[in-house]
Amino acid sequence: MAAAQFPWLATVIPVLNEEQHIENCLSSLISQTLPSSEHMILVVDGGSSDSTVSIVKDMIAESKKSNGPGIILLHNENRYVPHARNMALQNLPEGITHLLEYNGHIKSGPEHLLRLKSEWERIAKQYPSMAALGCKVVGSSKKNTMIESFIDETLQNPLGGGPGQFSTFTKEGETKTPAFALHLRSALEKVGGWDEQFITSQDSDLSMRLIKEGFTLYRTPVLMVEMRRRTSFRSWYLMSHRYGFWRTKVLLKHPSRIVLREFLPLFGVLFTIGLFIFNFQWGFMPLLTYSSVLLLSGLYSSRKGLFNLIGVPLCILILHIGFTIGLLVGCVRKGRASHDR
């Protein structure tokens, strides 16, 4: 890594209408224990219509006043996340060797960047080809709504969590899905940055291309960030649908990215339809089994709150329906912008 008196790290934050969260996000980065001389922040706005840009400008002034890290505001006419990250990659000073993925609704503890640096140096000794180091993502410690709490519990449930960004992993190791990763700049440049065809799931595509180039991707639960969850059932469904849709697009390009558990709801639907056709009464058996499993999930989650008894099974059901429909729609429709926030 570069000498401490110069920035070696750039945190890139694509934003669009993040007025509710961007101040907390930037405040947590400004207050890092990593010396501000080692770090810079690029906020890439995709055309926010709220007060996001105004808040970012205020935070730029605040960081200057407190001798915090330099913050640069860029305007992304193409709006979307992969375009924003590529723009940042193209505008980085030469001395920057590492790029950290963020978004506007993430908050990190004050030791996060310093710990990232330490963990990278430790792990890179064993994996010199490491191109990305991911962290564990948890829900915000302060929930704004009950639905946000339901969704957070759902993502910690075996039926709701997955191997990707929201994985509740407890052991460090190699991975195909490093969440909010610290990337080696030279590796990003070698594979051409982010594929701008992927409005969502651009990180999954990037990871697969890095692996094909012989790089190692790693993650460790020692590193952790808080992320705001969705706050309505509608946005939760739309997010689930979007993830399913773009999972299909990733799999069409990278078949080895397949995770069979993500297809279980689809297989269950097809199996149930087959049973109804073969013997109408038998068709109710998988429905009853699935309902029982949802009920057990609610009972398990209710130890953290009585309303989880209903809220968690409902969120799991919405997730399975949205993701499965998204998988199917992804086979026949081209990608377009999402509206799940």
Secondary structure, DSSP 8 states (H G I E B T S, - for coil): ---TTS--EEEEEEESS-TTTHHHHHHHHHT-SS-GGGEEEEEEE---SSSHHHHHHHHHHHHHHTT--EEEEEE-TT-SHHHHHHHHHHT--TT--EEEE--TTEEE-TTHHHHHHHHHHHHHHH-TTEEEEEEEEEE-SS-SSHHHHHHHHHHTSTTT--SSTT----S-EE-S--EEEEEEHHHHHHTTS--TT-SS-HHHHHHHHHHHTT-EEEEEEEEEEEE----SHHHHHHHHHHHHHHHHHHHHH-GGG--GGGGHHHHHHHHHHHHHHH-GGGGHHHHHHHHHHHHHHHHHHGGG-TTHHHHHHHHHHHHHHHHHHHHHHTTTS--------
